[in-house]
Structure formats: C-alpha cells, structure tokens
C-alpha cells in the first residue's frame, strides 16, 4: 500500500525535470521531487569550491526561457543574476586568435584583422544566423508537443514550421557554404557546438548549428552562482507552490501496474510512493535500471533506435595567480591545436576563466574523450591531466610557474597543490571518477525537424522522459523545450485540472 500519493513524481535535479516539476506545481499539481543521488554542479577541494564543468547560460535570449521563467515568475530573478558577456567567446586556432562580438562594428574589426580575405562571407554568416534564429524563435513561441507523436501533434508542428528556411530534416542552405572546406572559420563556428549540445557534433543539422551558435553569439550570459543558481530558483518555485522536495531520497524502482506506472519504491526504506505520472530526468539507460521488466523499452528501441555513447566530457580545474592570465583572454576560449585532426581530446579545448574570492584565477578546462578509448586503454584517463596541461601551456604560457591547485573530478587522481605538505580535504559526499563524466550520444533516428531524438512519452503509460536525450542538439535550450513539452502532456492529460481552470479539455493519452 502506498504511504503517500502525488500527481507527479520527479526523478533528478537536472534543469529539464526541475523546470517541468516547477511548471506542474504552479499549475496546481501535487509534485514530489527526488534528488535521485544526482551529482551537484560543483564540489569542494580544501577551502575552494570548483565547478564540475564550465557553464554559460546560452539560452538567455530564447523564447523558451521567457516562457518557462515567465510562467514561474522568475524573469526578474534571472535578470538580476545575469550579466551579458562581451566578447561572447574567443577562438584560438593556429595562426589566428579573434573575438566573436555581438556589436557589428567590433565583429567586423576582428574579422578584418585576422581573416580579411573572407570578411564578407563571415559577416554574411552572422547575419544569416541572426535571421534564421529569429525565424525559428517564432516556432518556439508556440505551444507544441516535442517530439509530436499523434496525427494532430504532427499536423500542428508541420503548420508551425511551414515558413522556416529549413526542410523536415532541419536542413537548409549551408550558412558556411561560401567558405572553403578547410577554412579556419568553419572550425571556429563548429567548436562551441561540440560542447554546448549533448549530441555528436558531426550529426548536427543546420537548424541545430545555427541555434547553438546564436546562443553563444547573441545570448551568451554569465550567471552569478552558475548552474546551481538555476537549480535553486526552480527548487524554490516547487516549494513555493506546495510541492515537496526530498534531495536525499531516490527511487530504487519505478512501480508498474497494468502497463502503466503506479509510483516509485524508495531506496533504503522500501517505502512505496504512489504517483499518477513519473517524470524521469535520467537517460533511457538510467530509466531502464529502475524497471523490473524492460520489454517495453526494447519495443521503443526497435522504433527510434538506442542512444550510442560517443564522447565523455572531461574537466580539469587549474587555480593560479591572476597575473598568469594573458591580457585579452576572454572568459570563454575555444582552442584548436590542429585543424586536420579530430575535434576531441587535447586537440579541442573549451577553457573558461573566472576570478575567485581571494583574487586567484580559476581556469576550468573541458575536453571531449572518445568513449572507446576511455573504456579500452589502460591508463588513458589517468594520463589526461598531463596531456591537457601541455595544451593549456600553449594557451597560457606561464601557467606552470603560477599554478596553485590542479584537480579533475573524473580521473580518480588526488588533487595536486603547490604546497605538498598540505593535504587537501575532499567533501565526504563528493563523488569522483569516470562514472561522473556526462556522456554525449549519437542517435540512429532524429525527428521533429531533427531537433528530437528520444520521445517524451514512453510505452509505459504515465512514464515520461524529461532529459537531455529528448532534444540533445539544442543544449540548455533543448532542456527547456523538453520541460515545456512534458508539462504540456501532463496538463492536457488530467481532466480534473483542466476542468478547474474553466477551459475546454479533451482526453490525451500519456
């Protein structure tokens, strides 16, 4: 027998499930959020808190942000914490180093200095990105289901997308088509997308590429408190609308009855918590572990394919004295060492610098590691610190002389400090090791203008996916899109809540 009952049980603390839970709580649903043992966005080493990954709020100008945070009454909170970045980012490629600026005259000056022979195509590219983004903004302002499953949902999306400069596969005119195939700026345009999405960058459509680039070029924003600030705002709204938050609890099993979910069983206590809907913030692999019978997902994979792990995100944090940072280095730098080599490992780095409270400088460096090499080569992950430090030394020449602290939460090695006699204390609940690295996937099937991979609705009635695997090619914006779609599905599927709002309703199967 269930000890408690909720309209929706939310599993996980990522942006998508939390935004969905906050929206449902605001709309009158009784919501329970379980922490599901998710890792925090940062961790402590000694007296310092270090990020697990670089974070920039790239969805600041998106209509999806306006819709989600506007409905929750958080737009003012977001504006108070947000600071626009100028330059938006910097690109360092052999022979070239330039800033991407939103101001047209400043951008033109940068291009004229570094790449004058292709000045017109590069400026045209930025104009096309802005125009295509404005056109697709109109699509995301509408209340649609992503990805569409029923005939009527597909018809709604088809009508809404009729005027987009993209076909049904999200393809259109190549916005980089006027540049030579091996031109450095092609790499500069693709490099941010490699880190800003949860999709293998080689499979990005033109629509995905333009929106990811626009997120950096037009909307790159530094948020005080980083990703944790976004999570705290959403959790606050869940509580404010009578939702319950239990960060220390996690579901051990999703309970199923008659091909539909009946709730969850909690880890440790074996308490059964009833729920009409379970919204899972994990990928399909994590959801399967919570099911005693996985047959339903095997049928799903036959229809849409199974996500294939391609890369792991590896982070290295370097704390150094402020004078080590070169003059003119932007907050976010994408460094490519050799254009002829694959954009991964130590050949492509995303370095984000920020000032710490004591005046020291933090350089948070991210790299993409091929899954096969991590899993098959002995010592590969343990050697990654030295490989990345060699590459960082080319970007920050005197970092070795000024380095105070070096640590990665992923390689299993102990933090290094210049003062060898000082043992750095780690948080008791700070999880470390390869299992904490986020995964970038490839997907056999893409739908809905190639924006979506996995469905929100699953074969189990009442079980919804609300993770980065639904709209992986849109990054943070995709998580907000998924949250709105999942909240729409639940809202339209509840007769009583529709009746209470005094609107016409129709039954929608979840």
C-alpha positions as CSV (number, residue, x, y, z in Angstrom):
1,X,0.0,0.0,0.0
2,X,1.2,3.5,-0.8
3,X,2.1,5.7,2.1
4,X,1.7,8.9,0.0
5,X,0.3,9.8,-3.3
6,X,1.3,12.6,-5.8
7,X,0.1,13.7,-9.2
8,X,3.7,13.7,-10.4
9,X,7.0,12.3,-9.1
10,X,10.1,14.0,-10.5
11,X,13.3,12.0,-10.6
12,X,16.5,14.0,-10.8
13,X,17.9,17.5,-10.4
14,X,18.8,18.5,-14.0
15,X,17.2,21.6,-15.5
16,X,14.6,19.7,-17.6
17,X,12.9,17.7,-14.8
18,X,13.1,20.5,-12.3
19,X,11.6,23.0,-14.8
20,X,8.8,20.5,-15.6
21,X,8.2,19.9,-11.9
22,X,8.0,23.7,-11.1
23,X,5.6,24.3,-14.0
24,X,3.3,21.4,-12.8
25,X,3.4,22.7,-9.2
26,X,2.5,26.2,-10.5
27,X,-0.4,24.7,-12.5
28,X,-1.9,23.0,-9.4
29,X,-0.5,19.5,-9.5
30,X,0.8,17.9,-6.3
31,X,4.5,17.3,-7.0
32,X,7.3,15.4,-5.3
33,X,10.9,15.9,-6.4
34,X,13.5,13.2,-5.5
35,X,17.2,14.1,-5.7
36,X,17.9,10.7,-7.2
37,X,21.6,10.9,-6.0
38,X,22.5,13.3,-8.8
39,X,25.9,15.0,-8.5
40,X,26.0,18.7,-7.6
41,X,27.3,21.2,-10.3
42,X,30.3,21.9,-8.1
43,X,32.4,20.2,-5.4
44,X,34.8,21.2,-2.7
45,X,38.6,20.7,-2.6
46,X,40.1,22.1,0.6
47,X,38.6,25.6,1.1
48,X,37.7,26.0,-2.5
49,X,34.5,25.2,-4.5
50,X,35.3,24.1,-8.1
51,X,32.9,23.5,-10.9
52,X,32.4,20.1,-12.5
53,X,32.1,21.7,-15.9
54,X,32.2,25.2,-17.4
55,X,28.7,26.8,-17.5
56,X,27.4,29.7,-19.6
57,X,23.7,30.4,-19.7
58,X,23.3,30.2,-23.5
59,X,19.5,30.3,-23.5
60,X,19.2,33.8,-22.2
61,X,17.6,35.2,-25.3
62,X,15.5,32.2,-26.2
63,X,11.7,32.4,-26.2
64,X,11.7,29.1,-24.3
65,X,13.4,30.8,-21.4
66,X,10.9,33.6,-21.5
67,X,8.0,31.1,-21.5
68,X,9.3,28.9,-18.7
69,X,10.7,31.5,-16.3
70,X,7.9,33.9,-17.2
71,X,5.2,31.5,-16.2
72,X,7.1,30.8,-13.0
73,X,7.6,34.5,-12.2
74,X,11.4,34.2,-12.3
75,X,12.3,36.5,-15.2
76,X,13.3,39.3,-12.8
77,X,15.4,36.9,-10.7
78,X,17.2,35.8,-13.8
79,X,17.9,39.3,-14.9
80,X,19.3,40.2,-11.5
81,X,21.8,37.3,-11.7
82,X,22.6,37.6,-15.4
83,X,25.5,39.5,-17.0
84,X,25.9,39.6,-20.8
85,X,29.4,38.5,-22.0
86,X,31.4,40.7,-24.2
87,X,33.1,39.3,-26.2
88,X,30.7,36.3,-26.4
89,X,33.7,34.0,-26.8
90,X,37.2,33.8,-28.3
91,X,38.6,31.4,-30.8
92,X,42.3,30.4,-30.9
93,X,43.4,28.5,-34.0
94,X,46.9,28.0,-35.3
95,X,47.8,31.4,-36.8
96,X,44.6,33.2,-35.6
97,X,43.1,34.4,-32.4
98,X,40.0,36.5,-32.5
99,X,36.9,37.5,-30.5
100,X,33.3,37.0,-31.6
101,X,31.4,40.2,-30.7
102,X,27.7,40.9,-30.9
103,X,28.3,44.5,-31.9
104,X,28.6,44.5,-35.7
105,X,31.4,47.1,-35.9
106,X,33.5,45.3,-33.3
107,X,33.0,42.0,-35.0
108,X,33.9,43.4,-38.4
109,X,37.1,44.9,-36.9
110,X,38.1,41.5,-35.5
111,X,37.5,39.7,-38.9
112,X,39.3,42.5,-40.8
113,X,42.3,42.0,-38.6
114,X,42.5,38.2,-38.7
115,X,40.7,36.9,-41.8
116,X,40.3,39.8,-44.2
117,X,40.2,37.6,-47.3
118,X,36.9,36.1,-46.2
119,X,35.4,39.1,-44.4
120,X,32.2,39.3,-46.4
121,X,31.3,35.5,-46.1
122,X,31.9,35.6,-42.3
123,X,29.8,38.7,-41.8
124,X,27.1,37.2,-44.0
125,X,27.2,34.1,-41.9
126,X,26.5,36.0,-38.8
127,X,23.6,37.9,-40.5
128,X,22.1,34.6,-41.6
129,X,22.4,33.1,-38.1
130,X,20.5,36.1,-36.7
131,X,17.8,35.8,-39.4
132,X,17.4,32.1,-39.1
133,X,17.3,32.3,-35.3
134,X,14.6,35.0,-35.5
135,X,12.5,32.7,-37.8
136,X,12.8,29.7,-35.5
137,X,12.1,31.8,-32.4
138,X,8.5,32.1,-33.8
139,X,8.3,28.3,-33.8
140,X,9.4,28.0,-30.1
141,X,6.9,30.7,-29.0
142,X,4.0,28.3,-29.8
143,X,2.6,25.7,-27.5
144,X,3.6,22.4,-29.3
145,X,4.5,18.9,-28.3
146,X,8.1,17.9,-28.9
147,X,8.5,15.4,-30.4
148,X,5.0,15.1,-31.9
149,X,3.5,11.6,-31.5
150,X,-0.1,11.8,-32.6
151,X,-1.5,12.8,-36.0
152,X,-2.8,16.1,-34.6
153,X,0.5,17.0,-33.0
154,X,2.4,16.3,-36.2
155,X,0.0,18.4,-38.1
156,X,0.4,21.3,-35.6
157,X,4.2,21.2,-35.9
158,X,4.0,20.9,-39.7
159,X,1.8,24.0,-39.9
160,X,4.0,26.0,-37.5
161,X,7.2,25.1,-39.3
162,X,5.9,25.8,-42.8
163,X,7.7,29.2,-43.1
164,X,11.1,28.1,-41.7
165,X,14.1,28.2,-44.1
166,X,14.6,24.5,-43.3
167,X,13.1,21.3,-44.5
168,X,11.6,18.5,-42.4
169,X,15.1,17.2,-41.6
170,X,16.2,20.6,-40.3
171,X,18.4,21.1,-43.3
172,X,18.7,24.3,-45.4
173,X,21.2,26.4,-47.3
174,X,24.7,25.9,-45.9
175,X,25.3,29.0,-43.9
176,X,29.1,28.3,-44.2
177,X,28.9,27.4,-47.9
178,X,30.9,30.3,-49.2
179,X,33.9,29.4,-47.1
180,X,36.5,26.8,-48.3
181,X,36.1,23.4,-46.9
182,X,39.2,23.6,-44.7
183,X,38.9,27.2,-43.7
184,X,39.7,28.0,-40.1
185,X,36.4,29.8,-39.5
186,X,34.4,26.7,-40.2
187,X,36.2,25.1,-37.2
188,X,35.5,28.3,-35.2
189,X,31.8,28.0,-35.9
190,X,31.5,24.4,-35.0
191,X,33.8,24.3,-31.9
192,X,31.2,25.9,-29.5
193,X,28.5,23.4,-30.7
194,X,30.8,20.5,-29.7
195,X,30.4,21.5,-26.0
196,X,27.0,23.2,-25.9
197,X,25.0,20.2,-27.1
198,X,24.5,16.7,-25.9
199,X,24.7,15.4,-29.5
200,X,27.7,14.3,-31.6
201,X,28.6,17.5,-33.4
202,X,29.2,15.6,-36.7
203,X,25.5,14.9,-36.9
204,X,24.2,18.4,-36.2
205,X,21.6,19.8,-38.7
206,X,21.8,23.4,-40.0
207,X,18.9,24.3,-37.7
208,X,20.7,23.0,-34.6
209,X,24.0,24.5,-35.6
210,X,22.5,28.0,-36.1
211,X,20.6,27.9,-32.8
212,X,23.7,26.7,-30.9
213,X,25.9,29.3,-32.4
214,X,23.3,32.0,-31.8
215,X,23.1,31.0,-28.2
216,X,26.8,31.9,-27.9
217,X,27.0,34.8,-30.3
218,X,23.7,36.6,-29.4
219,X,22.9,35.3,-25.9
220,X,26.0,34.3,-24.0
221,X,25.4,35.2,-20.4
222,X,27.3,34.8,-17.2
223,X,25.0,33.8,-14.3
224,X,26.0,34.5,-10.8
225,X,26.1,31.2,-9.0
226,X,26.2,29.2,-12.3
227,X,24.1,26.2,-12.9
228,X,23.4,25.8,-9.1
229,X,21.6,29.2,-9.2
230,X,19.2,27.9,-11.9
231,X,18.6,24.7,-9.9
232,X,18.0,26.7,-6.7
233,X,15.5,29.0,-8.4
234,X,13.5,26.1,-9.8
235,X,13.5,24.2,-6.4
236,X,12.3,27.3,-4.7
237,X,9.3,27.5,-7.1
238,X,8.4,23.9,-6.5
239,X,8.3,24.5,-2.7
240,X,6.5,27.9,-3.1
241,X,3.6,26.1,-4.9
242,X,3.3,23.4,-2.2
243,X,5.5,20.8,-3.9
244,X,7.7,18.6,-1.8
245,X,11.5,18.3,-2.3
246,X,13.5,15.4,-0.9
247,X,17.0,15.8,-2.1
248,X,18.4,13.0,-0.1
249,X,15.9,10.4,-1.4
250,X,16.0,8.4,-4.6
251,X,13.8,5.9,-6.3
252,X,15.1,2.4,-6.4
253,X,12.3,1.1,-8.6
254,X,9.5,2.5,-10.8
255,X,6.4,0.6,-9.9
256,X,4.3,-0.7,-12.9
257,X,0.8,-2.0,-12.9
258,X,-1.2,-3.0,-16.0
259,X,1.2,-1.4,-18.5
260,X,1.2,1.9,-16.6
261,X,3.2,3.4,-13.7
262,X,1.8,3.3,-10.2
263,X,4.6,5.2,-8.4
264,X,8.1,4.5,-7.1
265,X,9.7,2.5,-4.3
266,X,12.3,4.5,-2.4
267,X,15.8,3.2,-1.8
268,X,16.7,2.0,1.7
269,X,13.3,2.4,3.3
270,X,11.3,0.4,0.6
271,X,8.6,3.0,1.1
272,X,6.0,2.9,-1.8
273,X,5.1,6.4,-3.0
274,X,2.1,6.5,-5.4
275,X,2.1,8.7,-8.5
276,X,-0.1,9.2,-11.5
277,X,2.9,10.3,-13.5
278,X,6.6,9.6,-13.1
279,X,8.9,12.1,-14.9
280,X,12.4,10.7,-15.3
281,X,15.3,13.2,-15.6
282,X,17.7,10.3,-16.5
283,X,18.6,9.0,-19.9
284,X,16.9,5.8,-21.1
285,X,19.7,3.7,-19.8
286,X,19.2,5.1,-16.3
287,X,15.4,4.7,-16.5
288,X,15.8,1.0,-17.6
289,X,17.7,0.3,-14.4
290,X,14.6,1.4,-12.4
291,X,12.3,-1.1,-14.2
292,X,11.9,-4.8,-13.3
293,X,10.7,-5.5,-16.8
294,X,12.5,-3.7,-19.7
295,X,10.4,-5.2,-22.5
296,X,8.6,-2.0,-23.2
297,X,11.8,-0.1,-23.9
298,X,13.0,-2.9,-26.2
299,X,10.0,-2.1,-28.3
300,X,10.8,1.6,-28.2
301,X,14.3,1.0,-29.4
302,X,13.0,-1.0,-32.3
303,X,11.1,2.1,-33.4
304,X,13.5,5.0,-32.7
305,X,16.9,3.3,-32.1
306,X,19.0,3.2,-28.9
307,X,21.4,6.1,-28.0
308,X,25.0,5.3,-28.7
309,X,27.7,6.8,-26.4
310,X,30.3,8.7,-28.4
311,X,32.2,11.0,-26.1
312,X,32.7,11.7,-22.4
313,X,33.1,15.3,-21.0
314,X,36.3,15.6,-19.0
315,X,37.0,18.6,-16.8
316,X,40.3,19.8,-15.4
317,X,40.3,22.7,-12.9
318,X,43.5,24.8,-12.6
319,X,43.8,27.5,-9.9
320,X,46.5,30.0,-10.5
321,X,47.6,33.6,-9.6
322,X,45.7,36.2,-11.6
323,X,48.9,37.6,-13.3
324,X,49.2,34.3,-15.2
325,X,46.2,35.0,-17.4
326,X,47.3,36.6,-20.7
327,X,45.9,40.1,-21.4
328,X,43.0,40.0,-23.8
329,X,42.0,36.4,-22.9
330,X,38.2,36.2,-23.0
331,X,36.1,34.4,-20.4
332,X,35.4,31.5,-22.8
333,X,38.1,30.4,-25.2
334,X,37.9,27.6,-27.8
335,X,41.3,26.3,-28.6
336,X,42.0,24.1,-31.6
337,X,45.6,22.9,-31.9
338,X,45.4,21.2,-35.4
339,X,42.5,21.6,-37.8
340,X,43.4,18.4,-39.6
341,X,42.9,16.3,-36.6
342,X,39.5,15.2,-35.0
343,X,38.0,17.8,-32.7
344,X,38.4,15.9,-29.4
345,X,40.9,15.0,-26.6
346,X,43.6,17.6,-26.3
347,X,43.1,18.9,-29.8
348,X,40.0,20.9,-28.9
349,X,39.6,22.6,-25.5
350,X,37.0,24.8,-24.0
351,X,38.7,27.0,-21.3
352,X,36.6,29.2,-19.1
353,X,38.3,31.6,-16.7
354,X,36.8,33.3,-13.6
355,X,38.1,35.2,-10.6
356,X,37.9,33.5,-7.2
357,X,37.1,35.3,-4.0
358,X,40.7,35.5,-2.9
359,X,41.8,37.1,-6.1
360,X,43.2,33.9,-7.6
361,X,42.1,32.9,-11.1
362,X,40.3,29.6,-12.0
363,X,40.7,28.1,-15.4
364,X,38.1,25.4,-15.9
365,X,39.0,23.3,-19.0
366,X,36.8,20.9,-20.8
367,X,37.7,18.2,-23.4
368,X,35.8,15.5,-25.2
369,X,37.2,12.0,-24.8
370,X,36.1,9.2,-27.2
371,X,34.2,6.5,-25.3
372,X,36.1,3.6,-26.8
373,X,39.5,5.0,-25.8
374,X,38.4,5.7,-22.2
375,X,37.0,2.2,-21.9
376,X,39.6,0.2,-23.7
377,X,43.0,1.9,-23.0
378,X,44.7,1.3,-19.6
379,X,45.9,4.5,-18.0
380,X,44.3,6.7,-20.7
381,X,42.1,8.7,-18.3
382,X,44.9,8.9,-15.6
383,X,47.3,10.5,-18.2
384,X,44.8,13.1,-19.4
385,X,45.9,15.7,-16.9
386,X,49.4,15.9,-18.3
387,X,48.1,15.9,-21.9
388,X,45.7,18.8,-21.2
389,X,48.3,20.8,-19.2
390,X,50.6,20.6,-22.2
391,X,47.9,22.0,-24.4
392,X,46.9,24.7,-21.8
393,X,50.5,25.7,-21.6
394,X,50.3,26.8,-25.3
395,X,47.2,29.0,-24.4
396,X,48.5,30.3,-21.1
397,X,52.4,30.2,-21.5
398,X,53.4,30.8,-17.8
399,X,50.7,28.7,-16.1
400,X,53.3,26.3,-14.6
401,X,55.0,29.0,-12.6
402,X,51.8,30.3,-11.2
403,X,49.8,27.1,-10.6
404,X,48.4,26.7,-7.1
405,X,45.9,23.8,-7.4
406,X,45.1,21.2,-10.0
407,X,42.3,18.8,-9.9
408,X,39.8,16.8,-12.0
409,X,36.7,15.2,-10.5
410,X,36.8,12.5,-13.2
411,X,40.2,10.8,-13.4
412,X,40.3,9.3,-10.0
413,X,43.6,11.0,-9.0
414,X,44.1,13.1,-5.9
415,X,44.2,16.9,-6.2
416,X,47.7,18.5,-6.6
417,X,48.7,21.6,-4.7
418,X,51.9,23.5,-4.8
419,X,52.3,23.1,-1.0
420,X,52.9,19.4,-0.9
421,X,52.7,19.3,2.9
422,X,49.1,20.4,2.9
423,X,46.6,17.6,2.5
424,X,43.5,18.8,0.7
425,X,40.3,17.6,2.2
426,X,37.5,16.4,-0.1
427,X,33.8,16.6,0.7
428,X,32.5,13.4,2.2
429,X,29.8,13.1,-0.4
430,X,31.9,14.3,-3.3
431,X,31.8,11.6,-6.0
432,X,34.8,11.3,-8.2
433,X,35.8,9.0,-11.0
434,X,35.0,8.2,-14.6
435,X,31.3,7.4,-13.8
436,X,30.7,11.1,-13.1
437,X,31.6,12.2,-16.7
438,X,28.5,13.3,-18.7
439,X,28.0,11.4,-22.0
440,X,27.5,12.8,-25.5
441,X,25.5,10.4,-27.7
442,X,24.8,9.7,-31.3
443,X,21.2,8.8,-32.2
444,X,20.1,6.5,-35.1
445,X,16.8,8.3,-35.6
446,X,16.0,12.0,-35.4
447,X,12.6,13.6,-35.6
448,X,10.7,16.9,-35.5
449,X,13.0,18.9,-37.8
450,X,15.9,16.7,-36.5
451,X,15.6,18.5,-33.1
452,X,14.4,15.5,-31.1
453,X,15.8,12.0,-30.6
454,X,14.0,10.1,-27.8
455,X,10.3,10.7,-27.1
456,X,8.8,12.3,-24.1
457,X,6.1,9.6,-23.9
458,X,7.3,6.1,-23.3
459,X,5.5,2.8,-24.0
460,X,4.6,2.7,-20.2
461,X,1.5,4.9,-19.6
462,X,2.4,7.7,-17.2
463,X,6.2,7.4,-17.5
464,X,7.7,10.4,-19.2
465,X,11.3,11.0,-20.3
466,X,12.5,14.5,-19.4
467,X,16.2,14.5,-20.0
468,X,18.8,15.9,-22.4
469,X,18.2,12.9,-24.7
470,X,14.9,14.3,-25.9
471,X,16.3,17.4,-27.7
472,X,20.0,16.7,-27.5
473,X,21.1,19.1,-30.3
474,X,19.8,22.2,-28.6
475,X,21.7,22.0,-25.3
476,X,20.2,24.0,-22.4
477,X,17.5,25.4,-24.7
478,X,16.6,21.8,-25.5
479,X,16.1,21.0,-21.8
480,X,13.6,23.9,-21.5
481,X,11.8,22.7,-24.7
482,X,11.6,19.2,-23.1
483,X,10.3,20.6,-19.8
484,X,7.5,22.5,-21.6
485,X,6.6,19.5,-23.7
486,X,6.4,17.1,-20.7
487,X,4.4,19.7,-18.6
488,X,2.0,20.1,-21.6
489,X,1.5,16.4,-21.9
490,X,0.7,16.0,-18.2
491,X,-1.5,19.1,-18.1
492,X,-3.6,18.0,-21.1
493,X,-3.9,14.5,-19.8
494,X,-5.6,15.5,-16.5
495,X,-9.3,16.1,-16.8
496,X,-9.9,17.5,-13.3
497,X,-7.1,20.1,-13.6
498,X,-8.5,21.2,-16.9
499,X,-12.0,21.5,-15.5
500,X,-10.7,23.5,-12.6
501,X,-9.2,26.0,-14.9
502,X,-12.5,26.5,-16.6
503,X,-11.2,25.6,-20.1
504,X,-12.4,23.0,-22.6
505,X,-10.5,19.8,-22.4
506,X,-10.0,16.6,-24.3
507,X,-8.5,13.4,-23.1
508,X,-4.9,13.0,-24.1
509,X,-3.3,9.6,-23.6
510,X,0.1,9.8,-21.9
